Amino acid sequence: TTFVSATNTGITLDGTAVKVAAGTPAGSYELVYKICEKINPANCDEAKVTVTVTKPAIEAIDDAGTTVNGFTGGTA
């Protein structure tokens, strides 16, 4: 497999693994890659996949070391 393009520069391909760079905004992106036969490397095709990046959950901890869900019940 070979990386062809993506709709965000933070989305790449490493072998067959899709890599998402830290700091890539949440959203849906397209990644295009090319795959070729080993026996006949001139026989290739392109494929497109949708990569969905979600924003990480945030866990707040107050000064006393208590987890504060949704910033309620403590000072966060």
Secondary structure by P-SEA (a helix, b strand, c coil): ccccccccccccccccbbbbcccccbbbbbbbbbbbbccccccbbbbbbbbbbbbbbbbbbccccccccccccccc
